[in-house]
């Protein structure tokens, strides 16, 4: 475990690097100088899966490859006192962002937004929010309140969507049909949101909580964001990935088997090629 003050400094640097990501406009990033993308599904504190994905990304030997990580917190790995260890993946992301500031990206999911906004996610008799806080306190002691504030600051400024030049859209989930008539993709370029934006019906809520994978919904969503295909997470799968329609791939790294998708981002790509890029481990 890194020294608390050292970790806090690393988180603050990572926040600055997220803000200065090339092309970033608020909560939207059109990926720049990107030849390939490796996108992993929800991690939920699973460090072995994270390490497998990091090894596969091999960023040091692929200078035009970008790594996209999704939903790192609220998992099934605990400290002896019962606190959630999943904050360790946020720490690892921060270190990676400092090492590769333009090529590593964090797509927060509903769990990060719930933790940040105080929207409780139940777990047994308690909440995952409280267990996460206990884990941070166990790890960082008296510096934990500052670390928690830094985590929330990071969750708040991370992108909610990324897009490649060959029109592949990366987000946690697809905005559901009932919200699509009022969904304005330009709002993703806004720098700050109100608490209402993170509540049901809000821009931040819709793109992390929806579970609508019907073909017409996905088709309409992709037309609105001007993309051809999307790769998402959020929905757990028994095989590590799922192809619920002709435009969407869901990847999941919360358990075993897990999966990521590696695809070319600087030339036209077909859906068959995207599916061929899915690796199960």
N, C-alpha and C positions, 0 to 999 in steps of 0.2 A: 504494500500500500504506500503510495507517495506521501511525503510530508504534507500536512494540510495546507500550509502557506504556499508551498510549491504547486500543489494542485489548484489552488485558487488562482494563482498567477497564470497557470496554463489555461484554465477556463476563460479567464478574461482575455487572454490573447486569442483564443479560439473564437470568442464572440466577435472580436475586432476583425478577424479573418473572414468570418461568415459575412459580416457587413460589407467587406471589400471584395467579395467574390466577383470575378469578372462577369459583367452582364447583369448582375443582380438588380432587380427592380422590386423593392419591397419583399413580398413573399413568393416571388417568381424568379426563376433563373433559367434563361436560355443558355445552354451549356456552350462555352467558348473553347476553341482549340481542343476539340474532343474527337478523337478518332474511334474510340471504343468506350462502352459503358458496361460495367459490371454492377448490376442492381440486385441487392439481397432483400429478402422479405423480413418480416417482423422478427427481431432478435429476442426481445423480452429477457434480457440478462443471460442469454446462453453463450458464455464465453468460448467453449469449444467450437461452436458453429461460427462464431465471429472469427476465430483464428483460422478456421478452414477457408472462410471467405477471403480473409486478408491475404493468406498464402496464394489463393487462386488469382487474386487481383494483381499481385506481384508488381506493385506500382513502381518500384525502383527500376525495373527492367522494361517497363512499358510507359514511356513518358507521355504518350497521348491517350492513356487510358484513365477514365474517371471511375471512382467508386462511390456508389450510392447506398447508404444504410438506412433502414427504416425501423421505427418504433423500438427503441432500445430498452425501455424501462418496464417495470412491473413483471417480475418473473417468478420462478419456482425455486430459486437458489437463495439460501438464507444464512445469516450469521448465527452463531450459537445462541444469541439472545432473541432470535426470531426476526431480526431486521432483514430487509430485502437487499441483496447484493447487486441488484441490477444497475445501480448508479455507477458501478465499475465500468460498464460499457460506455456510459457517457464520458467518463474520464478517458477511456481509450480513444473515443472519437476525438476528444479535444486534443490529445497528443498527436493524433494523425492529422488533424486539421492544421496544427502548427507545423507539421513536417511537410505536408502537401497542401498548402492553403488554397490552391485553385482547383484541385482535383478530387477532393473528398467532400461529400455532401451528406447531410443528415435530414431525412424527411421525418419530422415528428408525426406521431399518430394520435389517435384519440386518448391514449394513456398519458402522453406528454401534455396534451392540452388540458386533460382533466387534472393532472398534478399541478400544472401551472395556475389554473383558474380556480382550483378548489372544488371542482365538480367531483363528488365522491364516486369511486368505483368499489362496489362491495366485494368483500372477500371473507367468507365465513361470518363470524360475529363482528368483524371489523371492516377496514377498508384497505385497499392496496395503497392508497395515498399515505395512510398512517404508517404502514409497514415500510414503505419506501423511506419516509422521514427517519424512522428508527434505524434503518440501515446506514443512512448518512451520518446520524449521530454516533453510531457505533464506530464508524470508520474515522470520523474527523473530529470528534469531541467538541471542544469549545468553539472550533472554527466552523462547525456544521451549519449554523444559521447563515453565514456568509456564503458557504458552498451552495446551500439550497437556493439562496437568492440568485447566485450565478447560474445554476441550472435553469431556474425559471426564466432568467434573462435570455439564456441560450434557446430554450424552447420557444420563446416569444418571437425571436428574430430569424429562426431557421426557415428555409423556404417550405412552402406547402406544395409546390409543383416545380418540376424541371422539364425542359423540352429540348430534344436534340434537333440538329438541323435537318435530319431526315424524318422528322415529324413523329417521333415516339415520345409520348407524354408519360412522365413518371410522377405519380402522386400516391397517397396512402390508399385512397379508394375513390370511386366514382360518385359524383353528386347524384343523389336519388332523384327519380322522375318527378316527384311532387315539388322539388325545389328547383328543378331546371328552368322553369319559365322565368324565374327571377334571378337565376345565377348569371352574374356578369364577370367573366374572366378578368376583365380589366381591374376589378377590385383586388385581385391577387397582387397587383403591382403596388398597392398601398403599403406604406411603411408601418403604420400602426393601426390596430383594431380596437374597438370598444369591447367591453364585456358582452354586449349584445351580439357581437359578431362571433363569439365563441359559444353562444347559447343555441338551442335548437332553432333552425331556420336561418342562422347566420352563416356568413361566408366561410369562416374557419371551421364551424361545426360540420357543415355539409360535406366537405372534402376529406374529413377524417372519420366520420361515423357511419356513412351510408353503406348499405349491403345490397344495393340493387344492381344486379349484373345482367338484367334482361337486355337482349340485343337492341331494341329501340332506344332504351335509356343510354346505353353506351354509345350508340351511333350519334344521338343528339348531343351528348356531352362532348364527344370528339369533334363534332362540327363546331361547337361553340369555342373550343380551345384551339381550333385549327390544327388538329393532329390527325394522323392516320390510325395509330394504334396506341394502346396504353399498357403499362406494366404497373401493377398495384400490389398491395399487401392486404392487411386488415382481416381477411377471412381465412380462418385456419383450414388446413387441408390435410388429408390423411396421407397423401403421396408427396408432400413437399411443394407441390404446385398444382394449379388447376387452370384449365382453359374453358371458361364458362360461356364464351361466345366467339365470334369470328374476329374480334378486335382487341381482346383483353387477355393478358396472362397474369395470374396471381401467383406470387412467390411467397414462401413461408419458411422462416428459419427459426421458429420457436421451439422445435422439437426434432425428432428423428423419425423418418427421413426429412431432410431439409433441401431447399433448392435456391439457386440464384440463376440469373439470366445474364449472359455475356453476349453482346451484339455490337456490330459495327455501327457507328453513329455518323460517319462522314460521307455515306453513299446511300442510294436508295436501298431499302430493305423490305422484304416481303414478310408476311405473317408466318409463313412456313420457316423462313430463316430465323425469325425471332424464337419460334418454338424449338428449332434445332439448337438454339443457344442456351436452352435450359439445361442446367446440370444438377442432378440429384445426388446428394451425399448423405 
